[in-house]
Amino acid sequence: MNPIFHIAHKELKDGFRNRWILAITLIFALLSVGISWFGAAGAGVIGFTSLPNTIVSLASLAVFLIPLIALFLAYDAIVGEDEDGTLLLLLTYPLSKGQLLLGKLLGHGAMMGLSTLLGFGASAITIMIFADGINAVEVIRAFGGFVLSATLLGLVFLAFAYVISAWVSEKSKAAGGALLFWFTFVLIFDLALLGTLVATEGRFHPEVFPFLLLLNPTDVFRLINLVGFEGSGQGVLAMAQDLSFGHGVLYSALIAWLLLPMGIAYGLFLKRPL
Amino acid sequence: MTLIRLDQVHKHFTNVHALRDLSLTLNPGEVLGLFGHNGAGKTTTMKLILGLEKPSQGLVEVLGQSPWRRQFSEQRHQIGFLPESVSFYPQLTGREVLHYFARLKKIDTAQADNLLERIGLAHAVNRKIKTYSKGMRQRLGLAQALLSQPRLLLLDEPTVGLDPIATQEFYGMVDELRDQGCGVILCSHVLPGVEKHINRAAILGQGRLRALGTLTELRAQANLPMTIRVSSALARPALQQQLEDLDVSSAGMRPINGHTLEWQSAPGNKMQILRRLARQQELDDIDIQEPSLESLYRHFVELATEVRP
């Protein structure tokens, strides 16, 4: 069997052993069930409101949590093994750097996928059981798409984590770098876009502007979960309202966002001094 | 077949000349000790042999191939490596870790279990690595290196952190492997105790090979004096007088205690001195110490620094 699977298997086992998978799943489950039932509490309503509302609320939760978790799951993937001496050892095995990196992605990706599926699946099941007048097929379709895009978003940030991990020489620097990536893509990017928009009173290339959203994987993820629902975007997403990015374009953008950093991480890993 | 052949190898890094003109070979069934201070080029030599670095100049051939090429991957099944200070995945058990490495080397996990038993870890296989002592971790590292019954074994500081008994057992295993035809490179700066287990020694200093050969060859080359110590029932002045009459002692005889004297002598006259001393009825004990690996090491490294300060 390919060494990629052995590495993935080991990462997965590590994930179960140190309770990462359990912890992430529980966080996702608690928060998503909470949001499904109390998401509209601000409007004075308690209980399930509507599928689009729920998915959009869950997306705003996931967009903060998933990148953070993915970055912290994988920031030490390379630099950590280097510090422990196992990287030096592994590279003397019949195994290439590419296989090592892909094995890590597969293992960490399976952990992210599994926790997302179980955590958010819990809220799908709650809705199907307790909400009135709900079509189970629609719920499954909506949550299926959500879990798929959320897992992809997780993979993108795992790839970012590998870039950091292949680049820096110390674990503590990698942790700092991971935080920086999180701030940049989750907070600063949107603020900068909004700021530009407000400062120019919307006159700054209004036809180009929405495309800038594709430059941030978290915005792509949010767009995926807006398209197909009548839910209206808030903040920067409102700009993409009249643009008809289809699911095809958006998923392709996310996949490009996965491939690009994986390529960079691989390049950095090849050049990394031992 | 020669397992390792280095010929006039140079290795520069961006601003360091790590190795200059290094040539050495390793044959099956041979243990080569690689000695040198920190920064002498031991680690770089190991990395070149393992194909983790590419030589800047010269020839590196391991198992008949260039180790830094992609195609070398197939040969890696036949190489065992124990890195210096490796700490395995603390959350996994000893068995899980060894199974992981076995799978990566495409080796039956049952064989890994056998090895755990042989290495004396059978009682701890289901415990997490984080509970292991330094010695147990080192054993596990060695088990990992022995997984594929390697033709070539590289050991970097293998006995650091091992107690004397574990060290003995460790060298016992190295001897056994050598007898089976495995070629071993043993990198160490713990010199005492290694002598008996190596066939040849290579001494590195500042990226150059300072000396290479069997211990006998190195002793002859260094021509270091041996130390002779005799004790006797006679009082020291009488003993000293007797020895001087025998014409065995060179200058610098020094008393150890009231009945024991020690002096140094050129290595050539060992047998002559022994014969003369053996005829003396009054002597209780004779002890001849040939220069240890440590003094040889110091000799060759210091010699080099005198020539080029």
Chai-1 contact restraints between the chains, C-beta under 6 A:
chainA,res_idxA,chainB,res_idxB,connection_type,confidence,min_distance_angstrom,max_distance_angstrom,comment,restraint_id
A,P3,B,L104,contact,1.0,0.0,6.0,A-B,restraint_1
A,H6,B,R103,contact,1.0,0.0,6.0,A-B,restraint_2
A,H6,B,L104,contact,1.0,0.0,6.0,A-B,restraint_3
A,K10,B,Y100,contact,1.0,0.0,6.0,A-B,restraint_4
A,D14,B,Q91,contact,1.0,0.0,6.0,A-B,restraint_5
A,R17,B,Q91,contact,1.0,0.0,6.0,A-B,restraint_6
A,N18,B,Q91,contact,1.0,0.0,6.0,A-B,restraint_7
A,D84,B,S87,contact,1.0,0.0,6.0,A-B,restraint_8
A,G85,B,P83,contact,1.0,0.0,6.0,A-B,restraint_9
A,G85,B,S85,contact,1.0,0.0,6.0,A-B,restraint_10
A,G85,B,V86,contact,1.0,0.0,6.0,A-B,restraint_11
A,L88,B,P83,contact,1.0,0.0,6.0,A-B,restraint_12
A,L89,B,P83,contact,1.0,0.0,6.0,A-B,restraint_13
A,L89,B,V86,contact,1.0,0.0,6.0,A-B,restraint_14
A,L91,B,L52,contact,1.0,0.0,6.0,A-B,restraint_15
A,T92,B,L50,contact,1.0,0.0,6.0,A-B,restraint_16
A,T92,B,F81,contact,1.0,0.0,6.0,A-B,restraint_17
A,Y93,B,L104,contact,1.0,0.0,6.0,A-B,restraint_18
A,P94,B,S73,contact,1.0,0.0,6.0,A-B,restraint_19
A,P94,B,R76,contact,1.0,0.0,6.0,A-B,restraint_20
A,P94,B,H77,contact,1.0,0.0,6.0,A-B,restraint_21
A,L95,B,L104,contact,1.0,0.0,6.0,A-B,restraint_22
A,L274,B,L52,contact,1.0,0.0,6.0,A-B,restraint_23
